[in-house]
Structures are given as C-alpha cells and as structure tokens.
Amino acid sequence: MAYLIDEHKLTKVYLKSYHTIGRYKFNVDTLIDQPGVSRHHAIIELAQGKWLIRDVSTNGIWLNDKKIDKNLPYQLSENDKLDFAAPGQNSFVVGNLNAECQYLVSQSDDQQVIEVSDQLLLPDEENPTHIIYFDKMLNYWFLEDLNSNDRQALIDGGLVSIFNNQWVFYSAGTAAMTKHLDSQPVVKPCGLSFSVSQDEEATQLSVTLNGNLIDLGIRSHHYLLLLLARLRIQDKDDGVELDQQGWIYREDLIKALGVQMNHMNIMVHRARKQLTDAGGEDFPELSYLIETNNGKLRLNSQDITIIKGHKLETRISL
C-alpha cells in the first residue's frame, strides 16, 4: 500500500503506478491548490520495483531539504520528506512504498480502505454479492458480480461503483485495463475424478492435467462440483449440443444443493480459490473449471469419472 502523508491535513495520499501532482484540478491525481505550485508539478512512478519522483515544475521540489534537479528521476524511500514549490511548504512524507498490495479507497471517505490480497468476497464472507480476484492467465484483477456473473477488469487508479459508492482501485504492481469480457480463455483439457460416499456426505476430487495428478482431498464445496459434473454428463447423454452442455441457473443450483444463495456463492468462491491455489503458476487453467455466463454456471470439463461408494457411477471422456 504505497502512500504519502500530507503533513498539513494529516491524511494519506495513495499512489498509482504513474501518479501526477499539481494545481491543475482536472488533470492531476493529487491536487495542491497553493500559490507557486505548477499546474503539473511532479510525477511519481513505479519503475522496476523502485518509486521515482521527477520535478516538472517551475518552482521546484525539495527532497529531504535539498532541491532536486528538474526532469531527473530521484528514488524515494520511506520517511523521505517532500516540499513542493518552496522549502518547508506544501510538505508530504513518504509513508509506505509497498507495491505488492491492492486496495479500494472510498471516494466519499478516503480513510475508508479495503485491502485486497488474493481473493476477496464483498461486502463480507457471510453475505457476498461481489468478488475481487486475480486472473493469472490474463494478468488482470477482476471485480465480478456473483449474481449476474458480469465481471470488470480493474485498472490501477480506476473507478469502481459498488454498494452505492465509488471506489478507486490501486494496484501499482499490476498493469491492467478496464474492460468487460464476453468469453473466457481457451482452457487445456483436464480430467476430473470424483469419489463420493454412498450417503453423499463426503466428496473427494482429483484432477489430471498434462499427465499430472492433483489430489484436492475432501471438501464440502466438491459436492457442488459433483452436481455440475452430473449435469454435464446427463446433457451429453441426452444429445445436447456441446456449447450448451452442463449450464444451470444459480437459482436451480441452490435448490439442488438445498442452500441459500449466499452459501452457494461462498461454495463457488472456495472451489475457485482451491483450484487456483492448486494450479499455481504451472496450471492456471484450473481457475477456469467453473464457467459462468449470465446467471448460469457449468463445469468446464468433458473428461469426468464419478465413483459412488466403491462402484463406477458414470464416466465421459473426450
């Protein structure tokens, strides 16, 4: 969480990966509306893991009481003091330079900050309506509506509208652009093997990808994946077209699971997180085993084996 501290206001100024400071209200990231401050006064940017400041002003910048040369980059360190336009005036202190952190800052209250590390359910894990997560294949952070499945790629410094408020997303360490995706990346074929107890109280899952077997153990959310697998198999047996196989509306899935919508959303989140963690850098495809589209879900696999008790229940393969 990289930020400066305004010594006059005693507030934090959160830094984008390319951050401008000046007196031009409509074209800088941080406004200093004081005499002597140029319309475009300074640029702070993250380059190769280092935060640098450049003076592009008329009246200068003082770094730790020493005036810096114009248009030359100077590396910043935590606790550095910055004065803009004159020594001892318009002063800021470098509070933090951690770029390996993502967060949302409220536009109505800049002291209201939501830190994002890994996947995050919003507004909380008990009653989630949205999720923020990092897509390793696309190298973007996404905000996804768990009810509509609409997802938006997030940009460092971009605005996000949720919960009747606008938030700024900061992710200096990740380059991303704002867009909506209509389709998901092509995923390498993977095989799924379910082993479910006779009473269906315990479901074990293993995944085979590129000849590698990944044992995911027994988890409660594997039962959700098992229901999606059975639906995919049933649709194939019924002759449903490939691109239509396995889709189910969320409302129908919660009935099949016997849970509330928020509980199902948590199960989907936990399944995705486990698959993403298990895939790691080598197998990011596992993040896409659960497909979503316009309020529907399906399992993105055509190689499925289901063992119930100790007997083969069903199997499909490519």
Helices and strands as residue ranges (DSSP letters): E 3-6, E 11-14, E 18-22, E 30-31, E 42-47, E 50-55, E 61-63, E 66-67, E 74-75, E 81-84, E 91-96, E 102-106, E 113-116, E 120-122, E 130-135, E 140-145, E 151-154, E 158-162, E 165-170, E 179-180, E 191-196, E 203-209, E 212-218, H 222-237, G 242-244, E 248-249, H 250-257, H 261-279, G 284-288, E 290-293, E 296-299, E 303-308, E 311-316
